[in-house]
């Protein structure tokens, strides 16, 4: 019996954006481009949506003028990745990104329930490869904040990079974004 291998199409960010422009996807279809693959995003239950809103509110207070806090919006990471993190903080105003998606976030936050392992391994490696210095996961099952910093080359990681420093913070702990070191966000304020 002959065995055939399954082939997949590797998409570039330019191809993906062209498909969007052509209307290839249904309105509201929750897709993102990660490492050349089109992924269906995790549905949002009440705790997930609440946590995203809490993170957004907290980061808006911390960063203020000169920064944009984006939720579920594309980030142009590299030639084959345009993820839509739950929350990202980018320099500038919303109008600075009318014609192109930002490519220089100072903080990316993913809120994770069933996607926890994927966010740690796949997205963590992807963000480390892009040089994102500050990556957080609001871990809903364990009610903690995982802070990832110091991206380094790691050939055995999914995208050849990982974070060297990982800190897990409980609800009573505080976290400070690298781009706003004077801020102290109470982890409990990020949890539903």
C-alpha positions as semicolon CSV with decimal commas, in nm:
position;residue;x (nm);y (nm);z (nm)
1;X;0,000;0,000;0,000
2;X;0,142;0,337;-0,100
3;X;0,165;0,604;0,165
4;X;0,140;0,965;0,055
5;X;0,249;1,254;0,265
6;X;0,014;1,540;0,334
7;X;0,135;1,870;0,199
8;X;0,030;2,204;0,334
9;X;0,053;2,550;0,180
10;X;0,290;2,793;0,353
11;X;0,134;3,140;0,340
12;X;0,325;3,465;0,352
13;X;0,191;3,775;0,522
14;X;0,157;3,946;0,182
15;X;-0,050;3,653;0,046
16;X;-0,265;3,647;0,360
17;X;-0,337;4,020;0,341
18;X;-0,422;3,983;-0,029
19;X;-0,674;3,708;0,057
20;X;-0,831;3,941;0,313
21;X;-0,850;4,221;0,054
22;X;-1,015;3,983;-0,194
23;X;-1,280;3,882;0,060
24;X;-1,168;3,519;0,076
25;X;-1,280;3,485;0,438
26;X;-1,627;3,518;0,587
27;X;-1,698;3,831;0,795
28;X;-1,609;3,763;1,156
29;X;-1,403;3,456;1,074
30;X;-1,138;3,439;1,346
31;X;-0,812;3,357;1,171
32;X;-0,452;3,456;1,223
33;X;-0,131;3,381;1,035
34;X;0,130;3,209;1,254
35;X;0,448;3,080;1,099
36;X;0,291;3,053;0,755
37;X;-0,015;2,860;0,876
38;X;-0,369;2,997;0,894
39;X;-0,502;2,919;1,240
40;X;-0,856;2,937;1,371
41;X;-0,845;3,143;1,691
42;X;-0,976;3,014;2,021
43;X;-1,339;3,106;2,091
44;X;-1,380;3,352;2,376
45;X;-1,585;3,251;2,677
46;X;-1,684;3,493;2,950
47;X;-1,366;3,459;3,159
48;X;-1,143;3,503;2,852
49;X;-1,326;3,811;2,724
50;X;-1,335;3,961;3,074
51;X;-0,962;3,907;3,124
52;X;-0,883;4,068;2,786
53;X;-1,087;4,373;2,887
54;X;-0,919;4,391;3,229
55;X;-0,572;4,373;3,074
56;X;-0,667;4,638;2,818
57;X;-0,802;4,872;3,088
58;X;-0,494;4,828;3,310
59;X;-0,247;4,883;3,027
60;X;-0,428;5,194;2,899
61;X;-0,386;5,350;3,244
62;X;-0,018;5,255;3,259
63;X;0,087;5,363;2,911
64;X;-0,131;5,667;2,838
65;X;-0,059;5,916;2,559
66;X;0,195;5,817;2,296
67;X;0,100;5,449;2,308
68;X;-0,182;5,242;2,161
69;X;-0,327;4,940;2,341
70;X;-0,472;4,711;2,072
71;X;-0,697;4,411;2,128
72;X;-0,736;4,127;1,879
73;X;-0,561;4,331;1,611
74;X;-0,293;4,220;1,365
75;X;0,077;4,264;1,434
76;X;0,313;4,241;1,135
77;X;0,579;4,025;1,297
78;X;0,768;3,898;0,993
79;X;0,721;3,770;0,638
80;X;0,510;3,471;0,742
81;X;0,338;3,579;1,064
82;X;0,057;3,820;1,135
83;X;-0,083;3,706;1,468
84;X;-0,368;3,883;1,644
85;X;-0,268;3,875;2,010
86;X;-0,532;3,934;2,272
87;X;-0,360;4,259;2,372
88;X;-0,056;4,441;2,231
89;X;0,098;4,774;2,323
90;X;0,258;4,966;2,036
91;X;0,414;5,312;2,016
92;X;0,215;5,591;1,854
93;X;-0,151;5,663;1,795
94;X;-0,417;5,454;1,621
95;X;-0,388;5,669;1,308
96;X;-0,021;5,580;1,277
97;X;-0,134;5,235;1,163
98;X;-0,399;5,319;0,905
99;X;-0,200;5,180;0,611
100;X;0,017;4,914;0,776
101;X;-0,008;4,697;1,084
102;X;0,242;4,780;1,356
103;X;0,553;4,565;1,373
104;X;0,713;4,694;1,691
105;X;0,503;4,603;1,998
106;X;0,668;4,665;2,333
107;X;0,436;4,418;2,509
108;X;0,220;4,131;2,390
109;X;-0,033;3,963;2,618
110;X;-0,218;3,641;2,544
111;X;-0,506;3,530;2,765
112;X;-0,508;3,151;2,775
113;X;-0,750;2,879;2,874
114;X;-0,743;2,583;2,635
115;X;-0,464;2,745;2,429
116;X;-0,217;2,758;2,719
117;X;0,030;2,498;2,584
118;X;0,014;2,649;2,234
119;X;0,069;3,002;2,365
120;X;0,367;2,893;2,573
121;X;0,542;2,689;2,305
122;X;0,434;2,810;1,961
123;X;0,345;3,173;2,021
124;X;0,624;3,216;2,275
125;X;0,879;3,089;2,024
126;X;0,728;3,304;1,747
127;X;0,737;3,620;1,960
128;X;1,091;3,544;2,079
129;X;1,201;3,500;1,716
130;X;1,056;3,845;1,639
131;X;1,255;3,993;1,928
132;X;0,952;4,086;2,139
133;X;1,121;4,170;2,469
134;X;0,811;4,143;2,691
135;X;0,552;3,865;2,645
136;X;0,288;3,786;2,908
137;X;0,035;3,505;2,939
138;X;-0,267;3,551;3,163
139;X;-0,304;3,187;3,264
140;X;-0,673;3,152;3,354
141;X;-0,673;2,785;3,468
142;X;-0,399;2,849;3,727
143;X;-0,496;3,214;3,795
144;X;-0,141;3,343;3,745
145;X;0,049;3,576;3,516
146;X;0,342;3,424;3,329
147;X;0,603;3,681;3,224
148;X;0,850;3,589;2,948
149;X;1,161;3,797;2,874
150;X;1,506;3,782;2,720
151;X;1,451;3,614;2,379
152;X;1,736;3,383;2,276
153;X;1,817;3,142;1,994
154;X;1,697;2,789;2,074
155;X;1,720;2,552;1,775
156;X;1,481;2,295;1,926
157;X;1,201;2,546;1,985
158;X;0,921;2,559;1,727
159;X;1,050;2,878;1,561
160;X;1,414;2,848;1,666
161;X;1,387;3,091;1,960
162;X;1,255;3,096;2,316
163;X;1,255;3,316;2,622
164;X;1,539;3,264;2,867
165;X;1,363;3,429;3,163
166;X;1,022;3,314;3,286
167;X;0,851;3,444;3,599
168;X;0,517;3,319;3,732
169;X;0,329;3,571;3,944
170;X;0,029;3,502;4,168
171;X;-0,274;3,725;4,224
172;X;-0,108;3,921;4,508
173;X;0,208;3,993;4,307
174;X;0,269;4,293;4,082
175;X;0,413;4,313;3,731
176;X;0,585;4,600;3,554
177;X;0,606;4,619;3,174
178;X;0,962;4,669;3,049
179;X;0,846;4,978;2,858
180;X;0,683;5,125;3,173
181;X;0,915;5,014;3,454
182;X;0,765;5,254;3,708
183;X;0,422;5,090;3,684
184;X;0,310;4,817;3,920
185;X;0,009;4,618;3,795
186;X;-0,154;4,394;4,051
187;X;-0,198;4,051;3,892
188;X;-0,540;4,014;4,059
189;X;-0,657;4,315;3,858
190;X;-0,589;4,121;3,535
191;X;-0,786;3,811;3,642
192;X;-1,164;3,773;3,610
